[in-house]
Amino acid sequence: MTTHRELDTTDAAAKTPDQAQPWDELGLKEHEYTRIRDILGRRPTNSELAMYSVMWSEHCSYKSSKAHLRQFGQKAPASDALLVGMGENAGVVDIGNGLAVTFKVESHNHPSYVEPYQGAATGVGGIVRDILAMGARPVAVMDPLRFGPMDADDTKRVLPGVVAGVGGYGNCLGLPNIGGEVVFDPSYAANPLVNALCVGVMRHEDIHLASASGVGNKVVLFGARTGGDGIGGASILASESFDDSKSSKRPSVQVGDPFMEKVLIECCLELFERRLVDGIQDLGAAGISCATSELASNGDGGMHVDLETVLLRDPTLTPGEILMSESQERMMGVVTPENLDAFLAVTGKWDVETAVIGEVTGTGRLVIDWHGETIVDVDPRTVAHEGPVYERPYARPAWQDELQAASPSALPRPSTGAELRDTLLRMLASPNLASKAWVTDQYDRYVLGNTVLAQPEDAGVLRLDESSGLGVAVSTDGNGRYTKLDPYTGAQLALAEAYRNVATTGARPLAVTDCLNFGSPEDPAVMWQFAEAVRGLADACQVLGTPVTGGNVSLYNQTGEAAILPTPVVGVLGVLDDVGRRIPQGFREPGQVIYLLGETGDEFGGSEWAWVTHGHLGGMPPSVDLDAERELAEILVNASRDGLVDAAHDVSDGGVAQALAEAVLRHGTGARVWVPDGVDPFVFLFSESQARAIVSVPRSEEVRFTDMCTARRFGHQRIGVVDDGGVLDVQNVLAVGVDELRNAHESTLPAVFDA
């Protein structure tokens, strides 16, 4: 980049066409650089090159995934609830009573490996600002996390820092963390997945969009000052695989200030309430480059900016660095001249530094000046929306058939009561099935007073309307092992489990957000996994009637040739008319009968049992029956509405055994359970067949409940009764005291991370 004395203007660029430029150091390919020159009809200035490099990065432009993501729109189911779909900062859905909810999940994977605390913290801050930019008050966050082996030295470095960053930032903002996941697998070593979700609420009339319209309207930058932290951070860092030989792949990670963000949130909400903002955009990846180009592109198409008016923390920054900086806690607003004084009065009241840096024009160009000289003159659409779109080659890998043929059916299975008991305790204590309280206890789950259910429940539930009890349930899920075995099915299973988790609380599933985490798109095998997963998710959303409202794609999650497990993380949001009727997961009342809903098959491909006891990954994942998932959800939602069920817990990883153990541990009850006639106890306890849940039913409601299941022709079996004996007793098979279950379940993470 140039200093002020060597300013590279558009005039200079036109006169020096052969001047060498560092396009490769900024992550551009040679043909991309050539295309930029063709678009401009000259070489780009250094500032223009900086803008194109960050906006055309994989992280910002979705250039390898756009061709496939179109399916989410092409196959979108009809939805009366959808108010704002894909393409904005976040999707928005109508939940009734004039209220709308916006929610979205995004990734901050690579930065969180380089600097775990700040990478995770700024991931939370960024997704919160996305929600804020829609005009909503952020009301909760969630964090799906994935790490390498639990006992690996690097995991011991990364996980505590990430958890502290997620908790530290969210707790300081005063936002409850109501759910998420913590998963361990060797494939995530050196490539942790730090996905963050935020939920916000607003009135319908308060929805704001990211556009700059109205010639003469002012462009205002407010919040924290712009510094050198995060230059090329998320945008460049998340757009190529790690390579220790290239220092350029490890640029600085953004530094967050949650207290500044808290003030910024309240300031923005007052600006919205007083109708002082016409358009707004948060500044995250690509910073000012993104905010100016997207606002201009989405509006009348023209904007003029005087870049020297940007308030700086570091006065030595060059124009290109200012444009690329990803400093946090910043927003850009479009304000009419007549509202400007009132706008400045509000930001002054909140002590939020503000600078008028430009105005909307009718030229169709984004023009940026530096001390009176033009350093950027571009069509903003070419920066923000018309970047390269790649049809990456993809092919089913040669090893896929062999992987699927390696069925776990030949693995030795426990058969005696003692063996089954030992298997239950071993799995309950395994890293992926053990209690995650060591993590979640570092998060405030109940701040603001509207959290109705939170971890370790199947879904987080929030009250959004005090008078009616109207609320939402949100869950995120994903299983990389399932997806590696069959990417199409694995993505559908991720959706199915999140959908089921929401329904088990009694909420009606409404909409989807997704974070698609994969390896390098330049690997045809990885690209095939991605294409199949998107196809599977789009097809399943169509069947379940849940449109994708937005999300994120995170590629290049690999080191060298080693890619992560393909990991589509799917978030589902559902609506509860009255959160007072929500269904918790834990058994509470002795004497209630326990039913298993759904059909159990011999399905162990990709299962926790195969992985924990044999280190085996192979075969086919559990089959998907989306019609059965819909039927199960209807039963659970109706059971909640009519008060037929006292507790419900989905059956997924670890099977019925895991679900029963978690249900008795929740409140320290016991349960007497029997294996249905003709069923192998091992299959009954550990199969991971889908579209299943366990419920406890008051005896007074048993007939009504079973009549409902029978009328819907949905499988249901009475498998036990809740008791107060403090023992999980699978009769004639095994018995384990709750204290022994709790010790196995809760000691795993503290033993590693407290040490």
JOPERA-V601775 format. One record per residue. N is the residue number from 1. RES is the residue in three letters. BURIAL is 1 if it has 24 or more other C-alpha atoms within 12 Angstrom, else 0. D_FIRST is the distance of its C-alpha to the first C-alpha in Angstrom with 1 decimal. Layout:
N;RES;BURIAL;D_FIRST + N;RES;BURIAL;D_FIRST
//
This chain:
1;MET;1;0.0 + 2;THR;0;3.8 + 3;THR;0;6.9 + 4;HIS;0;9.8 + 5;ARG;0;11.5 + 6;GLU;0;9.2 + 7;LEU;1;9.1 + 8;ASP;1;8.9 + 9;THR;1;12.3 + 10;THR;1;14.7 + 11;ASP;0;16.8 + 12;ALA;0;14.4 + 13;ALA;1;13.7 + 14;ALA;0;17.5 + 15;LYS;0;18.1 + 16;THR;0;15.8 + 17;PRO;0;16.6 + 18;ASP;0;16.3 + 19;GLN;0;12.8 + 20;ALA;0;11.7 + 21;GLN;1;9.1 + 22;PRO;0;8.7 + 23;TRP;1;11.1 + 24;ASP;0;13.4 + 25;GLU;0;11.3 + 26;LEU;1;10.8 + 27;GLY;1;14.6 + 28;LEU;1;15.4 + 29;LYS;0;18.3 + 30;GLU;0;18.6 + 31;HIS;0;21.1 + 32;GLU;1;19.0 + 33;TYR;1;16.2 + 34;THR;0;19.1 + 35;ARG;1;20.6 + 36;ILE;1;17.6 + 37;ARG;1;17.9 + 38;ASP;0;21.6 + 39;ILE;1;21.3 + 40;LEU;1;19.3 + 41;GLY;0;21.2 + 42;ARG;1;18.1 + 43;ARG;1;14.7 + 44;PRO;1;12.5 + 45;THR;1;9.8 + 46;ASN;1;6.3 + 47;SER;1;7.9 + 48;GLU;1;11.0 + 49;LEU;1;9.7 + 50;ALA;1;8.7 + 51;MET;1;12.2 + 52;TYR;1;14.1 + 53;SER;1;13.0 + 54;VAL;1;14.3 + 55;MET;1;17.2 + 56;TRP;1;18.3 + 57;SER;1;18.3 + 58;GLU;1;21.9 + 59;HIS;1;22.1 + 60;CYS;1;21.4 + 61;SER;1;22.8 + 62;TYR;1;25.8 + 63;LYS;1;25.4 + 64;SER;1;27.8 + 65;SER;1;30.3 + 66;LYS;1;30.6 + 67;ALA;1;33.3 + 68;HIS;1;35.4 + 69;LEU;1;34.8 + 70;ARG;0;36.4 + 71;GLN;1;39.7 + 72;PHE;1;39.5 + 73;GLY;1;39.9 + 74;GLN;0;42.2 + 75;LYS;1;44.6 + 76;ALA;1;44.2 + 77;PRO;1;47.7 + 78;ALA;0;49.0 + 79;SER;1;48.4 + 80;ASP;0;49.8 + 81;ALA;1;47.8 + 82;LEU;1;44.3 + 83;LEU;1;42.8 + 84;VAL;1;39.1 + 85;GLY;1;38.0 + 86;MET;1;34.9 + 87;GLY;1;31.8 + 88;GLU;1;31.5 + 89;ASN;1;30.2 + 90;ALA;1;33.6 + 91;GLY;1;37.0 + 92;VAL;1;39.9 + 93;VAL;1;43.6 + 94;ASP;1;46.8 + 95;ILE;1;49.0 + 96;GLY;1;51.8 + 97;ASN;0;53.0 + 98;GLY;0;50.2 + 99;LEU;1;47.6 + 100;ALA;1;44.5 + 101;VAL;1;42.5 + 102;THR;1;38.9 + 103;PHE;1;37.7 + 104;LYS;1;34.9 + 105;VAL;1;33.8 + 106;GLU;1;30.2 + 107;SER;1;28.7 + 108;HIS;1;26.4 + 109;ASN;1;27.4 + 110;HIS;1;24.5 + 111;PRO;1;23.2 + 112;SER;1;26.8 + 113;TYR;1;27.2 + 114;VAL;1;24.2 + 115;GLU;1;25.3 + 116;PRO;1;28.7 + 117;TYR;1;29.3 + 118;GLN;1;26.1 + 119;GLY;1;25.5 + 120;ALA;1;29.0 + 121;ALA;1;29.0 + 122;THR;1;26.0 + 123;GLY;1;27.5 + 124;VAL;1;30.5 + 125;GLY;1;28.6 + 126;GLY;1;26.7 + 127;ILE;1;29.9 + 128;VAL;1;31.7 + 129;ARG;1;29.3 + 130;ASP;1;29.7 + 131;ILE;1;33.5 + 132;LEU;1;33.1 + 133;ALA;1;31.1 + 134;MET;1;34.3 + 135;GLY;1;36.3 + 136;ALA;1;38.0 + 137;ARG;1;38.9 + 138;PRO;1;37.7 + 139;VAL;1;40.9 + 140;ALA;1;40.3 + 141;VAL;1;37.9 + 142;MET;1;38.6 + 143;ASP;1;36.8 + 144;PRO;1;37.5 + 145;LEU;1;36.4 + 146;ARG;1;36.7 + 147;PHE;1;36.5 + 148;GLY;1;37.5 + 149;PRO;1;41.0 + 150;MET;1;42.2 + 151;ASP;1;43.2 + 152;ALA;0;40.1 + 153;ASP;0;38.3 + 154;ASP;1;35.0 + 155;THR;1;36.6 + 156;LYS;1;38.0 + 157;ARG;1;34.5 + 158;VAL;1;32.9 + 159;LEU;1;35.8 + 160;PRO;1;36.7 + 161;GLY;1;33.1 + 162;VAL;1;32.7 + 163;VAL;1;36.1 + 164;ALA;1;35.4 + 165;GLY;1;32.1 + 166;VAL;1;33.9 + 167;GLY;1;36.8 + 168;GLY;1;35.1 + 169;TYR;1;32.9 + 170;GLY;1;35.7 + 171;ASN;1;38.4 + 172;CYS;1;36.5 + 173;LEU;1;36.1 + 174;GLY;1;39.8 + 175;LEU;1;39.6 + 176;PRO;1;42.1 + 177;ASN;1;41.0 + 178;ILE;1;43.8 + 179;GLY;1;43.2 + 180;GLY;1;41.1 + 181;GLU;1;41.6 + 182;VAL;1;41.0 + 183;VAL;1;41.4 + 184;PHE;1;41.2 + 185;ASP;1;40.8 + 186;PRO;1;39.6 + 187;SER;1;37.2 + 188;TYR;1;35.1 + 189;ALA;1;34.6 + 190;ALA;1;30.9 + 191;ASN;1;30.3 + 192;PRO;1;31.9 + 193;LEU;1;32.1 + 194;VAL;1;31.5 + 195;ASN;1;32.4 + 196;ALA;1;33.0 + 197;LEU;1;35.3 + 198;CYS;1;36.0 + 199;VAL;1;38.9 + 200;GLY;1;39.2 + 201;VAL;1;42.1 + 202;MET;1;42.6 + 203;ARG;1;45.1 + 204;HIS;1;44.8 + 205;GLU;0;44.2 + 206;ASP;1;41.2 + 207;ILE;1;39.0 + 208;HIS;1;35.5 + 209;LEU;1;33.1 + 210;ALA;1;29.4 + 211;SER;1;29.5 + 212;ALA;1;28.7 + 213;SER;1;31.7 + 214;GLY;1;33.5 + 215;VAL;1;32.1 + 216;GLY;0;31.5 + 217;ASN;1;31.1 + 218;LYS;1;28.6 + 219;VAL;1;25.5 + 220;VAL;1;25.5 + 221;LEU;1;23.3 + 222;PHE;1;25.4 + 223;GLY;1;25.7 + 224;ALA;1;23.6 + 225;ARG;1;20.6 + 226;THR;1;17.1 + 227;GLY;1;15.7 + 228;GLY;1;13.3 + 229;ASP;1;16.0 + 230;GLY;1;15.9 + 231;ILE;1;12.2 + 232;GLY;1;13.0 + 233;GLY;1;16.5 + 234;ALA;1;19.3 + 235;SER;1;17.7 + 236;ILE;1;16.2 + 237;LEU;1;18.7 + 238;ALA;1;21.6 + 239;SER;1;20.8 + 240;GLU;1;21.6 + 241;SER;1;24.3 + 242;PHE;1;23.9 + 243;ASP;0;23.5 + 244;ASP;0;23.7 + 245;SER;0;22.3 + 246;LYS;0;18.8 + 247;SER;0;17.1 + 248;SER;1;14.4 + 249;LYS;1;17.4 + 250;ARG;1;18.0 + 251;PRO;1;15.3 + 252;SER;1;16.5 + 253;VAL;1;19.4 + 254;GLN;1;19.9 + 255;VAL;1;22.4 + 256;GLY;1;25.3 + 257;ASP;1;27.7 + 258;PRO;1;30.8 + 259;PHE;0;32.5 + 260;MET;1;29.8 + 261;GLU;1;30.1 + 262;LYS;1;33.9 + 263;VAL;1;33.7 + 264;LEU;1;31.2 + 265;ILE;1;33.8 + 266;GLU;1;36.6 + 267;CYS;1;34.8 + 268;CYS;1;33.8 + 269;LEU;1;37.4 + 270;GLU;1;38.8 + 271;LEU;1;36.5 + 272;PHE;1;37.8 + 273;GLU;0;41.4 + 274;ARG;0;41.3 + 275;ARG;1;39.8 + 276;LEU;1;36.9 + 277;VAL;1;34.1 + 278;ASP;1;34.1 + 279;GLY;1;31.2 + 280;ILE;1;29.1 + 281;GLN;1;26.4 + 282;ASP;1;25.3 + 283;LEU;1;21.7 + 284;GLY;1;21.4 + 285;ALA;1;19.3 + 286;ALA;1;16.2 + 287;GLY;1;16.9 + 288;ILE;1;16.5 + 289;SER;1;15.4 + 290;CYS;1;18.8 + 291;ALA;1;20.9 + 292;THR;1;20.1 + 293;SER;1;20.4 + 294;GLU;1;23.4 + 295;LEU;1;25.2 + 296;ALA;1;24.8 + 297;SER;1;25.7 + 298;ASN;1;28.8 + 299;GLY;1;30.0 + 300;ASP;1;30.6 + 301;GLY;1;27.4 + 302;GLY;1;25.7 + 303;MET;1;23.6 + 304;HIS;1;21.9 + 305;VAL;1;19.5 + 306;ASP;1;18.5 + 307;LEU;1;15.5 + 308;GLU;1;16.0 + 309;THR;1;19.3 + 310;VAL;1;18.0 + 311;LEU;1;19.6 + 312;LEU;1;17.3 + 313;ARG;0;18.4 + 314;ASP;0;15.5 + 315;PRO;0;14.9 + 316;THR;0;11.8 + 317;LEU;1;9.7 + 318;THR;1;6.9 + 319;PRO;1;8.3 + 320;GLY;1;6.5 + 321;GLU;1;7.7 + 322;ILE;1;10.9 + 323;LEU;1;11.5 + 324;MET;1;11.3 + 325;SER;1;13.1 + 326;GLU;1;16.6 + 327;SER;1;18.4 + 328;GLN;1;22.0 + 329;GLU;1;24.9 + 330;ARG;1;23.4 + 331;MET;1;25.1 + 332;MET;1;24.6 + 333;GLY;1;27.8 + 334;VAL;1;29.2 + 335;VAL;1;31.9 + 336;THR;1;34.4 + 337;PRO;1;34.7 + 338;GLU;0;38.2 + 339;ASN;0;37.1 + 340;LEU;1;34.1 + 341;ASP;0;36.2 + 342;ALA;0;37.9 + 343;PHE;1;34.6 + 344;LEU;1;33.3 + 345;ALA;0;36.7 + 346;VAL;1;36.4 + 347;THR;1;33.0 + 348;GLY;0;34.2 + 349;LYS;0;37.3 + 350;TRP;1;35.4 + 351;ASP;0;33.0 + 352;VAL;1;30.0 + 353;GLU;1;27.2 + 354;THR;1;26.5 + 355;ALA;1;24.4 + 356;VAL;1;25.1 + 357;ILE;1;21.8 + 358;GLY;1;23.1 + 359;GLU;1;26.0 + 360;VAL;1;27.4 + 361;THR;1;28.0 + 362;GLY;0;30.1 + 363;THR;1;27.8 + 364;GLY;1;26.8 + 365;ARG;1;23.1 + 366;LEU;1;20.3 + 367;VAL;1;18.8 + 368;ILE;1;16.2 + 369;ASP;1;16.0 + 370;TRP;1;14.1 + 371;HIS;0;16.8 + 372;GLY;0;18.8 + 373;GLU;0;16.3 + 374;THR;1;15.7 + 375;ILE;1;12.2 + 376;VAL;1;14.0 + 377;ASP;1;17.5 + 378;VAL;1;18.7 + 379;ASP;1;22.0 + 380;PRO;1;21.5 + 381;ARG;1;23.9 + 382;THR;1;21.8 + 383;VAL;1;19.1 + 384;ALA;1;21.6 + 385;HIS;1;24.8 + 386;GLU;1;24.7 + 387;GLY;1;22.4 + 388;PRO;1;23.9 + 389;VAL;0;27.3 + 390;TYR;0;28.4 + 391;GLU;0;32.1 + 392;ARG;1;31.6 + 393;PRO;0;34.7 + 394;TYR;0;36.9 + 395;ALA;0;40.2 + 396;ARG;1;42.7 + 397;PRO;0;42.2 + 398;ALA;0;45.1 + 399;TRP;0;45.7 + 400;GLN;1;46.2 + 401;ASP;0;49.9 + 402;GLU;0;50.6 + 403;LEU;1;48.9 + 404;GLN;1;51.0 + 405;ALA;0;54.1 + 406;ALA;0;53.8 + 407;SER;1;55.8 + 408;PRO;1;56.5 + 409;SER;1;60.1 + 410;ALA;0;61.1 + 411;LEU;0;59.8 + 412;PRO;0;62.6 + 413;ARG;1;63.2 + 414;PRO;1;64.8 + 415;SER;0;68.3 + 416;THR;0;70.3 + 417;GLY;0;70.1 + 418;ALA;0;68.8 + 419;GLU;0;66.1 + 420;LEU;1;65.0 + 421;ARG;1;64.9 + 422;ASP;1;62.8 + 423;THR;1;60.4 + 424;LEU;1;60.1 + 425;LEU;1;59.3 + 426;ARG;1;56.9 + 427;MET;1;54.9 + 428;LEU;1;55.0 + 429;ALA;1;53.4 + 430;SER;1;50.8 + 431;PRO;1;47.1 + 432;ASN;1;46.6 + 433;LEU;1;49.9 + 434;ALA;1;50.2 + 435;SER;1;49.8 + 436;LYS;1;46.3 + 437;ALA;1;47.5 + 438;TRP;1;45.6 + 439;VAL;1;42.4 + 440;THR;1;43.7 + 441;ASP;1;45.6 + 442;GLN;1;42.2 + 443;TYR;1;41.6 + 444;ASP;1;43.5 + 445;ARG;1;45.2 + 446;TYR;1;47.4 + 447;VAL;0;45.5 + 448;LEU;0;46.1 + 449;GLY;0;49.6 + 450;ASN;1;49.2 + 451;THR;1;48.8 + 452;VAL;1;51.9 + 453;LEU;1;51.0 + 454;ALA;1;48.2 + 455;GLN;1;47.6 + 456;PRO;1;49.6 + 457;GLU;1;51.0 + 458;ASP;1;50.3 + 459;ALA;1;48.2 + 460;GLY;1;47.0 + 461;VAL;1;49.0 + 462;LEU;1;48.2 + 463;ARG;1;50.5 + 464;LEU;1;48.8 + 465;ASP;1;51.9 + 466;GLU;0;54.3 + 467;SER;0;57.2 + 468;SER;0;57.3 + 469;GLY;1;55.8 + 470;LEU;1;53.4 + 471;GLY;1;50.6 + 472;VAL;1;48.3 + 473;ALA;1;48.0 + 474;VAL;1;44.8 + 475;SER;1;44.5 + 476;THR;1;41.9 + 477;ASP;1;42.9 + 478;GLY;1;41.8 + 479;ASN;1;43.3 + 480;GLY;1;41.1 + 481;ARG;1;44.2 + 482;TYR;1;46.0 + 483;THR;1;42.9 + 484;LYS;1;42.6 + 485;LEU;1;46.3 + 486;ASP;1;46.0 + 487;PRO;1;42.8 + 488;TYR;1;44.6 + 489;THR;1;47.3 + 490;GLY;1;45.0 + 491;ALA;1;42.8 + 492;GLN;1;46.1 + 493;LEU;1;47.4 + 494;ALA;1;44.4 + 495;LEU;1;45.1 + 496;ALA;1;48.9 + 497;GLU;1;48.6 + 498;ALA;1;46.4 + 499;TYR;1;48.7 + 500;ARG;1;51.7 + 501;ASN;1;50.4 + 502;VAL;1;50.0 + 503;ALA;1;53.5 + 504;THR;1;55.1 + 505;THR;1;54.4 + 506;GLY;1;56.2 + 507;ALA;1;53.2 + 508;ARG;1;53.0 + 509;PRO;1;49.8 + 510;LEU;1;47.8 + 511;ALA;1;44.2 + 512;VAL;1;41.6 + 513;THR;1;37.9 + 514;ASP;1;36.4 + 515;CYS;1;33.6 + 516;LEU;1;33.6 + 517;ASN;1;32.4 + 518;PHE;1;32.3 + 519;GLY;1;30.9 + 520;SER;1;28.8 + 521;PRO;1;29.4 + 522;GLU;1;29.0 + 523;ASP;1;32.3 + 524;PRO;0;35.2 + 525;ALA;1;37.4 + 526;VAL;1;34.9 + 527;MET;1;34.3 + 528;TRP;1;38.1 + 529;GLN;1;38.4 + 530;PHE;1;36.0 + 531;ALA;1;37.7 + 532;GLU;1;41.1 + 533;ALA;1;40.2 + 534;VAL;1;38.9 + 535;ARG;1;42.0 + 536;GLY;1;44.2 + 537;LEU;1;42.7 + 538;ALA;1;42.8 + 539;ASP;1;46.4 + 540;ALA;1;47.5 + 541;CYS;1;46.0 + 542;GLN;1;48.0 + 543;VAL;1;51.2 + 544;LEU;1;50.7 + 545;GLY;1;49.8 + 546;THR;1;46.6 + 547;PRO;1;43.6 + 548;VAL;1;40.0 + 549;THR;1;38.3 + 550;GLY;1;34.8 + 551;GLY;1;32.9 + 552;ASN;1;30.1 + 553;VAL;1;29.4 + 554;SER;1;27.9 + 555;LEU;1;27.5 + 556;TYR;1;26.5 + 557;ASN;1;28.7 + 558;GLN;1;29.6 + 559;THR;1;29.0 + 560;GLY;0;29.4 + 561;GLU;0;32.4 + 562;ALA;1;33.8 + 563;ALA;1;33.4 + 564;ILE;1;34.7 + 565;LEU;1;37.9 + 566;PRO;1;37.2 + 567;THR;1;37.2 + 568;PRO;1;37.6 + 569;VAL;1;38.0 + 570;VAL;1;40.1 + 571;GLY;1;40.7 + 572;VAL;1;43.8 + 573;LEU;1;44.8 + 574;GLY;1;48.5 + 575;VAL;1;50.6 + 576;LEU;1;53.6 + 577;ASP;1;56.0 + 578;ASP;1;57.2 + 579;VAL;1;55.4 + 580;GLY;1;58.8 + 581;ARG;1;59.8 + 582;ARG;1;56.9 + 583;ILE;1;58.0 + 584;PRO;1;56.8 + 585;GLN;1;56.8 + 586;GLY;1;59.2 + 587;PHE;1;63.0 + 588;ARG;1;64.8 + 589;GLU;1;68.4 + 590;PRO;1;71.0 + 591;GLY;1;73.2 + 592;GLN;1;70.6 + 593;VAL;1;70.6 + 594;ILE;1;67.5 + 595;TYR;1;66.7 + 596;LEU;1;64.4 + 597;LEU;1;63.1 + 598;GLY;1;62.1 + 599;GLU;1;63.0 + 600;THR;1;62.4 + 601;GLY;1;62.0 + 602;ASP;1;61.4 + 603;GLU;1;57.6 + 604;PHE;1;55.7 + 605;GLY;1;52.8 + 606;GLY;1;49.6 + 607;SER;1;51.7 + 608;GLU;1;51.3 + 609;TRP;1;54.7 + 610;ALA;1;53.7 + 611;TRP;1;50.5 + 612;VAL;1;51.9 + 613;THR;1;55.1 + 614;HIS;0;54.3 + 615;GLY;0;50.5 + 616;HIS;1;51.0 + 617;LEU;1;48.8 + 618;GLY;1;50.5 + 619;GLY;1;52.7 + 620;MET;1;52.1 + 621;PRO;1;50.9 + 622;PRO;1;53.4 + 623;SER;1;54.4 + 624;VAL;1;53.1 + 625;ASP;1;55.6 + 626;LEU;1;53.8 + 627;ASP;0;57.1 + 628;ALA;1;58.4 + 629;GLU;1;55.3 + 630;ARG;1;55.9 + 631;GLU;1;59.5 + 632;LEU;1;58.9 + 633;ALA;1;56.5 + 634;GLU;1;59.1 + 635;ILE;1;61.7 + 636;LEU;1;59.6 + 637;VAL;1;58.6 + 638;ASN;1;62.2 + 639;ALA;1;63.4 + 640;SER;1;61.1 + 641;ARG;1;62.3 + 642;ASP;0;66.0 + 643;GLY;1;65.8 + 644;LEU;1;67.0 + 645;VAL;1;64.6 + 646;ASP;1;64.0 + 647;ALA;1;61.2 + 648;ALA;1;59.1 + 649;HIS;1;56.6 + 650;ASP;1;55.0 + 651;VAL;1;55.8 + 652;SER;1;52.7 + 653;ASP;1;51.3 + 654;GLY;1;54.3 + 655;GLY;1;56.8 + 656;VAL;1;59.8 + 657;ALA;1;60.2 + 658;GLN;1;56.8 + 659;ALA;1;57.4 + 660;LEU;1;60.8 + 661;ALA;1;59.6 + 662;GLU;1;56.8 + 663;ALA;1;59.4 + 664;VAL;1;61.9 + 665;LEU;1;59.4 + 666;ARG;1;58.0 + 667;HIS;1;61.1 + 668;GLY;1;63.1 + 669;THR;1;65.7 + 670;GLY;1;67.4 + 671;ALA;1;68.1 + 672;ARG;1;70.9 + 673;VAL;1;69.7 + 674;TRP;1;71.6 + 675;VAL;1;70.4 + 676;PRO;1;71.6 + 677;ASP;0;74.5 + 678;GLY;0;73.6 + 679;VAL;0;70.0 + 680;ASP;0;68.6 + 681;PRO;1;67.7 + 682;PHE;1;64.5 + 683;VAL;1;63.3 + 684;PHE;1;64.3 + 685;LEU;1;62.4 + 686;PHE;1;59.2 + 687;SER;1;58.6 + 688;GLU;1;55.4 + 689;SER;1;56.8 + 690;GLN;1;55.0 + 691;ALA;1;56.3 + 692;ARG;1;58.2 + 693;ALA;1;58.7 + 694;ILE;1;61.2 + 695;VAL;1;62.8 + 696;SER;1;65.5 + 697;VAL;1;68.1 + 698;PRO;1;70.7 + 699;ARG;0;74.1 + 700;SER;0;75.0 + 701;GLU;0;72.3 + 702;GLU;1;72.7 + 703;VAL;0;74.9 + 704;ARG;0;72.6 + 705;PHE;1;69.6 + 706;THR;1;71.2 + 707;ASP;0;72.6 + 708;MET;1;69.1 + 709;CYS;1;67.8 + 710;THR;0;70.9 + 711;ALA;0;70.7 + 712;ARG;0;67.2 + 713;ARG;0;68.4 + 714;PHE;1;65.7 + 715;GLY;1;66.4 + 716;HIS;1;67.4 + 717;GLN;1;69.2 + 718;ARG;1;70.7 + 719;ILE;1;69.6 + 720;GLY;1;70.4 + 721;VAL;1;71.0 + 722;VAL;1;69.1 + 723;ASP;1;71.1 + 724;ASP;1;70.9 + 725;GLY;0;71.7 + 726;GLY;1;68.3 + 727;VAL;1;68.3 + 728;LEU;1;66.6 + 729;ASP;1;69.7 + 730;VAL;1;69.4 + 731;GLN;0;73.1 + 732;ASN;0;74.6 + 733;VAL;1;71.1 + 734;LEU;1;69.4 + 735;ALA;1;69.2 + 736;VAL;1;66.5 + 737;GLY;1;66.7 + 738;VAL;1;63.9 + 739;ASP;1;63.3 + 740;GLU;1;62.7 + 741;LEU;1;60.4 + 742;ARG;1;58.4 + 743;ASN;0;58.1 + 744;ALA;1;56.8 + 745;HIS;1;54.4 + 746;GLU;1;52.9 + 747;SER;1;52.7 + 748;THR;1;50.1 + 749;LEU;1;46.8 + 750;PRO;1;48.0 + 751;ALA;0;49.4 + 752;VAL;0;45.9 + 753;PHE;1;43.5 + 754;ASP;0;45.8 + 755;ALA;0;46.3
//
